[in-house]
Amino acid sequence: MIRRLELTPGGPTGRRTLAEEAAAELHELILSGELPSGTALRLEELAKRLDMSQMPIREGLRRMAALGLVEIVPHKGAWVRELSMEDLRDTHQTRLALESLAVRAAATQFSDTDEKAARESLAEHVRLSKLGDNIASRQAHTEFHFSIYRAGGSRWLPRAIEPVWQNSERYRFGSRQTKARIEQTRREHQAILDACIAHDEAGAEAALREHLESAMHRITQTMERRTKH
């Protein structure tokens, strides 16, 4: 069972208010690219699209703004934040800094319970990736990483990582999940997990950095191809 992150729409219980439901819908529309970067987010249009009143939509937009996915300017409106190479590099560098701290902390005290949770999430991510279930596979991928980051015992690091993580998820567009890609990603994740199990702080950080750099390289190539076209 994949546990939703604390700040992610829906919360850990899975019981949603209307505002949480609106946030969850907006979240998926943005991450899937159905609401592309720069899209104006008008309450009336969104209310019709999601078949709910404007009040929960307004709160949902505030939650997306808190995650860094939406820009809200008083008296001007709201829109999906723009994608750019500058923002991608900034997001990547911030993730490297925060997640390196988190994975090193996890490696110092990784328990059997932590290992079990991470293994289950990783297996689920691989299974769902092979099935082509992008939404569920993305959630399993998130849960794998955060099951490790939570193992470090910090109350604030996972919370600090999540907004940057959510922004980075918007850059995963157009990524074809070939068998080779799925296996490469599985090996990268396994290397992170193995280092944590061995309580190897330096190894865990090195494996994480290799994983993030690999993803950054793929995303950069995709963005450059899009720019040329």
Solvent accessible surface area in square Angstrom, and as a share of the most:
residue,aa,sasa,rsa
1,M,234,1.04
2,I,44,0.22
3,R,95,0.35
4,R,74,0.27
5,L,6,0.03
6,E,98,0.44
7,L,84,0.42
8,T,7,0.04
9,P,6,0.04
10,G,2,0.02
11,G,14,0.13
12,P,76,0.48
13,T,106,0.62
14,G,47,0.45
15,R,205,0.75
16,R,86,0.31
17,T,80,0.47
18,L,117,0.58
19,A,17,0.13
20,E,34,0.15
21,E,52,0.23
22,A,0,0.00
23,A,0,0.00
24,A,14,0.11
25,E,69,0.31
26,L,0,0.00
27,H,23,0.10
28,E,40,0.18
29,L,20,0.10
30,I,6,0.03
31,L,17,0.08
32,S,56,0.36
33,G,39,0.37
34,E,105,0.47
35,L,9,0.05
36,P,76,0.48
37,S,39,0.25
38,G,33,0.32
39,T,39,0.23
40,A,41,0.32
41,L,8,0.04
42,R,138,0.50
43,L,42,0.21
44,E,104,0.47
45,E,97,0.44
46,L,8,0.04
47,A,13,0.10
48,K,154,0.65
49,R,121,0.44
50,L,26,0.13
51,D,131,0.68
52,M,37,0.17
53,S,69,0.45
54,Q,73,0.33
55,M,148,0.66
56,P,11,0.07
57,I,0,0.00
58,R,95,0.35
59,E,55,0.25
60,G,0,0.00
61,L,8,0.04
62,R,128,0.47
63,R,84,0.31
64,M,0,0.00
65,A,34,0.26
66,A,79,0.61
67,L,6,0.03
68,G,21,0.20
69,L,0,0.00
70,V,5,0.03
71,E,70,0.31
72,I,74,0.38
73,V,46,0.26
74,P,101,0.64
75,H,195,0.87
76,K,162,0.69
77,G,38,0.36
78,A,11,0.09
79,W,79,0.28
80,V,1,0.00
81,R,67,0.24
82,E,105,0.47
83,L,48,0.24
84,S,45,0.29
85,M,53,0.24
86,E,131,0.59
87,D,22,0.11
88,L,6,0.03
89,R,122,0.45
90,D,93,0.48
91,T,9,0.05
92,H,17,0.07
93,Q,109,0.48
94,T,48,0.28
95,R,14,0.05
96,L,8,0.04
97,A,57,0.44
98,L,40,0.20
99,E,0,0.00
100,S,7,0.05
101,L,108,0.54
102,A,1,0.01
103,V,0,0.00
104,R,83,0.30
105,A,32,0.25
106,A,0,0.00
107,A,0,0.00
108,T,73,0.42
109,Q,96,0.43
110,F,12,0.05
111,S,51,0.33
112,D,122,0.63
113,T,104,0.60
114,D,29,0.15
115,E,38,0.17
116,K,125,0.53
117,A,42,0.32
118,A,0,0.00
119,R,104,0.38
120,E,94,0.42
121,S,6,0.04
122,L,10,0.05
123,A,64,0.49
124,E,52,0.23
125,H,21,0.09
126,V,22,0.12
127,R,117,0.43
128,L,14,0.07
129,S,6,0.04
130,K,144,0.61
131,L,121,0.60
132,G,47,0.45
133,D,59,0.31
134,N,97,0.50
135,I,102,0.52
136,A,33,0.26
137,S,12,0.08
138,R,45,0.16
139,Q,42,0.19
140,A,0,0.00
141,H,10,0.04
142,T,11,0.06
143,E,12,0.05
144,F,0,0.00
145,H,1,0.01
146,F,3,0.01
147,S,7,0.04
148,I,1,0.01
149,Y,3,0.01
150,R,78,0.29
151,A,14,0.11
152,G,11,0.11
153,G,62,0.60
154,S,42,0.27
155,R,162,0.59
156,W,153,0.54
157,L,33,0.16
158,P,18,0.11
159,R,73,0.27
160,A,47,0.36
161,I,1,0.00
162,E,5,0.02
163,P,41,0.26
164,V,28,0.16
165,W,1,0.00
166,Q,6,0.03
167,N,8,0.04
168,S,10,0.06
169,E,4,0.02
170,R,12,0.04
171,Y,2,0.01
172,R,72,0.26
173,F,42,0.17
174,G,61,0.58
175,S,50,0.32
176,R,182,0.67
177,Q,83,0.37
178,T,49,0.29
179,K,180,0.76
180,A,76,0.59
181,R,60,0.22
182,I,13,0.07
183,E,64,0.29
184,Q,64,0.28
185,T,16,0.10
186,R,77,0.28
187,R,130,0.47
188,E,19,0.08
189,H,0,0.00
190,Q,42,0.18
191,A,47,0.36
192,I,1,0.01
193,L,0,0.00
194,D,67,0.35
195,A,13,0.10
196,C,0,0.00
197,I,53,0.27
198,A,71,0.55
199,H,96,0.43
200,D,64,0.33
201,E,64,0.29
202,A,63,0.49
203,G,22,0.21
204,A,0,0.00
205,E,32,0.15
206,A,61,0.47
207,A,14,0.11
208,L,0,0.00
209,R,91,0.33
210,E,118,0.53
211,H,5,0.02
212,L,6,0.03
213,E,81,0.36
214,S,23,0.15
215,A,9,0.07
216,M,27,0.12
217,H,110,0.49
218,R,45,0.17
219,I,24,0.12
220,T,28,0.16
221,Q,79,0.35
222,T,22,0.13
223,M,22,0.10
224,E,87,0.39
225,R,127,0.46
226,R,139,0.51
227,T,116,0.67
228,K,173,0.73
229,H,185,0.82
